[in-house]
Amino acid sequence: MTEALGPFDLDPCAAPSPRPWPTAAKHIELPEDGLTTNWHDCVWCNPPFGQYTKAWLQRLAEHANGIALAFARRETGKSRRWVWPHASGVLFLPGGPNFHYPDGTRARGNSGGPICLVAYGDANRRAQHQSGLPGALVALVADSPQEASDA
């Protein structure tokens, strides 16, 4: 997926080594805290899903240059606060992505829910559009972002 959208300069929440394939020129993995390190240039962000997703989306929205993979839950507080007012585009993907083992073989399970790719910055929205990935792209035009509830 990153090959179709990139290249990316930084993956601050990379899968542990060995990973099946590179997602960016530089990978930050545990135990280093990619959320608090310096981010640069174009970021690929596949954050841990759950209670910490909001912090990663906030950081990418503030960085304003990259693409995040997230559950396609448009009505959540994190979407209202960190996606809709800041993103340039959201690509809703069909189905869920499949997990892979470190050797690259596909696991039996997938994410268990619908997924989207959230682009921050016009160049990243264009990359979504030109990627050839299946799905529905919603291009967003930043007006004047309004504060949204974090509920």
C-alpha positions in Angstrom: 0.0 0.0 0.0 2.8 2.4 0.9 4.4 1.8 -2.5 1.3 3.1 -4.3 1.1 6.3 -2.0 4.7 7.1 -1.3 7.5 7.5 -1.0 7.5 8.3 2.7 10.3 9.7 4.6 9.4 8.6 8.1 7.3 5.9 9.7 7.1 6.9 13.4 5.2 3.8 14.5 6.7 1.1 12.4 6.2 -2.6 12.8 9.0 -4.3 14.7 12.1 -5.6 12.9 12.2 -7.7 10.9 9.2 -6.2 9.1 7.8 -7.7 5.8 8.6 -4.6 3.8 9.9 -1.0 4.3 7.2 1.6 4.7 9.5 4.7 4.8 13.1 5.7 4.5 13.3 5.9 8.3 11.5 3.6 10.7 10.9 4.3 14.4 9.9 1.2 16.4 9.5 0.3 20.0 11.0 0.8 22.5 11.7 4.2 20.9 8.6 6.5 21.2 7.8 7.7 17.7 5.0 9.9 19.0 7.5 12.2 20.8 10.4 12.1 18.4 11.0 14.8 15.8 9.0 14.2 12.6 10.2 15.4 9.3 8.9 15.5 5.7 6.3 13.1 4.5 5.0 10.6 7.2 3.4 7.2 6.9 1.4 6.5 10.1 -0.2 3.2 10.9 -0.9 3.9 14.5 -1.9 1.3 17.1 -5.7 1.1 17.0 -7.7 1.8 20.1 -7.3 4.5 22.8 -4.0 5.8 21.4 -5.1 6.4 17.8 -6.3 9.9 18.7 -2.8 11.0 19.8 -1.3 9.8 16.6 -3.9 11.5 14.4 -3.5 14.7 16.4 0.3 14.6 15.8 -0.1 14.0 12.1 -2.7 16.7 11.8 -0.3 19.1 13.5 2.6 17.9 11.3 0.3 18.4 8.2 2.3 16.2 5.8 1.5 12.5 5.6 -1.0 9.7 5.4 -2.5 7.7 8.3 -4.2 4.4 8.2 -7.2 4.3 10.6 -10.6 2.7 11.2 -13.2 4.3 9.0 -15.3 5.6 11.8 -16.3 9.1 10.7 -18.5 9.9 13.7 -15.9 9.5 16.5 -14.6 12.4 18.5 -11.1 11.8 17.1 -12.4 12.0 13.5 -14.4 15.1 14.3 -11.4 16.8 16.0 -8.4 15.5 14.0 -9.6 14.3 10.6 -12.4 16.5 9.2 -11.1 19.9 10.1 -7.5 19.2 9.1 -7.2 16.4 6.5 -7.1 17.1 2.8 -8.7 13.8 1.8 -10.0 10.5 3.1 -9.8 7.3 1.0 -12.3 4.8 2.2 -11.0 1.3 1.3 -13.2 -1.7 0.7 -12.9 -4.5 3.2 -10.1 -4.5 5.8 -6.4 -4.8 5.3 -4.8 -8.2 5.9 -2.1 -8.8 8.4 1.2 -10.3 7.4 3.9 -12.1 9.3 7.5 -10.8 9.3 8.4 -13.1 6.4 5.7 -11.5 4.3 3.2 -14.3 4.2 -0.4 -13.3 4.6 -2.1 -14.1 7.9 -5.7 -15.5 8.0 -7.2 -12.5 9.8 -7.7 -8.9 8.9 -8.4 -5.7 10.8 -11.9 -6.6 11.7 -13.4 -3.3 10.5 -13.5 -0.9 7.6 -10.3 1.1 7.0 -9.5 4.5 5.5 -6.4 6.4 4.6 -6.4 10.0 5.9 -4.2 12.4 3.9 -2.8 15.6 5.4 -1.6 18.0 2.7 -2.6 18.4 -0.9 0.3 16.4 -2.3 -0.8 13.4 -0.2 -4.4 13.8 -1.4 -3.1 13.8 -4.9 -1.1 10.7 -4.1 -4.3 9.0 -2.9 -6.1 10.0 -6.1 -3.2 8.7 -8.3 -2.5 5.5 -6.3 -4.9 3.2 -8.1 -6.0 1.9 -4.8 -9.7 0.8 -4.8 -12.2 2.7 -2.8 -13.9 6.1 -2.5 -11.9 9.2 -2.1 -13.5 12.2 -0.4 -11.5 15.3 -1.1 -11.7 17.9 1.7 -11.3 21.6 1.4 -10.1 23.4 4.5 -12.3 26.4 5.2 -11.7 27.7 8.6 -11.4 24.7 11.0 -13.8 24.8 13.8 -13.2 23.3 17.2 -15.0 20.0 17.4 -15.9 18.0 20.5 -13.4 15.3 21.6 -16.3 13.2 22.9 
